Amino acid sequence: MLDFLAGRLTGEVKTCKRLVEPFVGGGSFFFSSKPRWALLSDLNAELIDLYLGIRRHPTTVWRVFRKFPSTKRAYYQIRKRRPCDLHLSERAARTLYLNRTCFKGMWRHNQNGEFNIGYGGQDRRWVITGARLLQVSRMLQRASLRCADFEPVLEACKEGDFIFLDPPYRPGRRDMVHDHYSGGKFTFDDHIRLAKALKRASRRGARWAMTTSGHPEIVRLFARFHIERIPKGTGEGLGKTSRNSGEVLILSFMEKRP
């Protein structure tokens, strides 16, 4: 996916004054594209605290992360801890630990707003290193971080901004809980709200690119823009690559294909 996007978006990132990501999630586009400056936003407060903690205190986050026990029992004990009772570094380390040891790196909350994914083992945990957190911290110095709904973030975008969006969805589904970082449901009404906000941003001179579901009703919201199928993606199965991803790339800055 990143290779596919790089061929189409590298020039936009290099020439923009600011990269804006209203659904930053795992941040793969930001970290791979290395913009001069960025605004990274997400509605998931625990995710934004993870980035804030790593940016400010990477060494402390790494020290706490390393001390967490490597057992299933410990996982559920750490999962029970309330983020509001922890310092920023502890909150960041907890989120990083849960993400690396939960089932397939999923992120989901119950109706009480509590993270509720089951244990997945330690295999993915030690891909993270202290050196890597320092590198991430340095990169995040070039970014503002904000916990917010996408709409006020987009309303502040103007000429010189390049917006990259990967909103919550499952390919082919109209309404679905995001598999990874979202804390709630992103409905078709949210897609309508997003389309309207992007059109307003376009009128202010902002340029944008979005990967989203190829569901006909979603695609219809962006009929005036350039739309192309993404050949490979996540498909229907979590963590599985498909040659028919069901996803599309929508661009505000190219001629619409006939």
N, C-alpha and C positions, 0 to 999 in steps of 0.2 A: 504493500500500500504506500509506504513512504517513498519508494522509488517512483511509483506512478505519480504521486503528488509533486515530487521534486522537479520532474521534467516540465511541469506546467506552472509551478508556483515560485520557483527559486527567484526569478527575476522580480516578482512582486515584493518578496520579502527583502531583497537587497536594496530596492529603491524606495521602500516606504519609510516614513518617519517613525512609525510605531506599528508593531504587530499586536492585534487584539484577539484574544481567545476567550469568548464568553462561556465555553464549556471545556475548560482546560483538561479535565480528566487526568490521564497519566502524563500529559505534557509532551508526548512523543514528537509532535510537530514543532513545538517551541525548541526542544533540546536538539533536534536534528537540523533545524533551519538557522539557528544562531542569529537572531535579529539584533539590530543595534539597541532597540528598546522595545519593551512589551508590556501590555496589561494582560494579566492572567486572572481569570475570574471563574468562579464556580459557585453553585448554590450549596455545595457540600462543605460545611464549616470545618469538619475534621480533615478534609483534603487540603483546604487552604492553610490550616494550622500546620499540617505536615510540611508544606513548602516554606511557611514562615519559620518554623523551627529549624529546618535544615539551612535556610539562608542565614539565620542569625547565630545558631549554635550547632554547627555540624558535628563538632567533636563530642559535645555532650550528648547529642542525639545518638551518635554511634556507641558511646559508652553505655547508655541505658539499653539500647537495642541488643548489644552483646550480652548483657547480664540476664536478659529474660531466659528462663529455663526452656529446654527443648523437649517438653513433654506435652501430651494432649491435655492432661489435667491443668497444667500451667496456662495453656492457651485459653481455656474457658475461664480461668481465674482472671487473666488479663483482659479478656473480652468483657467481663463484668464491670471493670473499673469505669467510673463515669468520667468523661473528659473534663467536665467542669470542676472536678476535684484535683486535677493535675496541673502542674506548671507546663508552659509551652513546650519545653524540650521533652517532657514526659509524654505529653499528648502526641507529639510528632513521632516519638519512638514507638508508642503503642500502635498508632495507625500503621506505621511501616512494618512492625512485627505482624500485626493481624493481616495486612495485605500479602505479606510474603509467606505466611503459614496457613492461611485459610484455604478453603476449597477453590482451586483454580484462580485465585486472585480476585474473586468476585467481591462486590461491595453492595450490600443491601441492608436497609433498615426495616424494622418492624413498625407497627402503627404507633408505637411509643417513641419512635426515633432512635431506637437502639440497634446497633450493628448485630446481625444475627446469622452470619454465615458459619457453617460448621468447620471443623478442623480438617486441614488438608495435608499436614505433614511438614517436615523441615527441608525438603529437597530444594525448594526455591529460596530458602532464607539466605544462604550464604553466597548467593550471587552478588549481594550487596557487600561492599567493603568500605572501610573508613576513607580510603583515598577517593572512592567514587562519590561519597557524600560531600567531600571537600570540593570536588569538581562541580557537582550540582549546585553547591552553595555559591561558588564563583559565578556560575551562569545566572543564578537567580538574582544576583546583584543588579542585573540589567532589566529587572522586571518589577512592576508594581503588582501587588497581590490584593485581590478583593473578593470577599464573599458576598455574592449578590445574584439576583435573578438576571437573566440575560437582557431584559428589556432596557433597564436604565443604563447598562453598559453600552448597548448599541446606540442609545439616544445621545451619548456623549461622543460618538465617532463622527469624524468629518474628513475632509480632504487631507490626504497624507497618511491616513490610517489604512492598513490592510487587515481585514478581519478573516480569520480562519475559524470555521465552525464545524463541529462534529456532534450534533445534538443527540440526545438519548433516543434510541430506536432499536428495533430488531428488523432486519431486512424482510420486507413483505408483510409486516404487521403494522397496523395503523396506530394502535395504542398498546404500549408495552413498557414494563419496568426495564430500565437500562440494566445491562448485565454487570456493569463494573462499578462506576463511582456515584451514580445517582442515588439520592436518598428517598426518592418518591417516583411518582408516575408522570411521564411526559405525554400528554394527551394530544389528540388531533386539534383541539382548540389551542393548545400551546404552539403547534406547528403553524396554525393560522396567524397567531400573534407574532410568531417569529418572522413569517413571510412579510407581514406588514411593517415590522420594525426594520427589516433589511431593505425594503423598498424606500423607506424614509431615509435610511443611511445612504443609500445610493444617490438620492436627490441632493444630499449634502456633500457629495463628492467622495465618500468612502468607497473603497473597492473591496470585494469579498469573494471568498470561495467556501463552499460547503459540501461536505460529504453527508449523505442522508439516504433514507430508504427510497427505493425505486417504486414504492407503492403508487399507483396511478393518481390517487387523490392528493398525495403529497406533491408529486411532480407537477400536477396541474396548478398548484399554488405559485409555481415559478415558471409558468409557460413562456414568459417573455424573455427569459434568460437562456444562456448557453447551457445545455445539459448533455452529459455523456455518461454512458455506463462504465462502471469500474469493473474491469475484467476479473479481478481476484479480490476476495475479502473474507469476512468472517462467516458468511453464509448463515445457515440455520443453527448449526451446532456451536456451542461455546468453545472457543479455542481451536476450532477446526477451520482450515482454509478451504474455500470453495472457488472453483473457476467461474461459477455463476453467482456472484456475491449478492445480487439483489440490491446493490447500492448504486448510487449515481453521484457524480461530481457536478455541482452547479456553480457557474462562474458569472460574475456580474460584469466582467470586463472584456469578454470576447463576443464576437458576432454570433447571434443565434444560428444554429445549424438549420438548414432548410428541411 
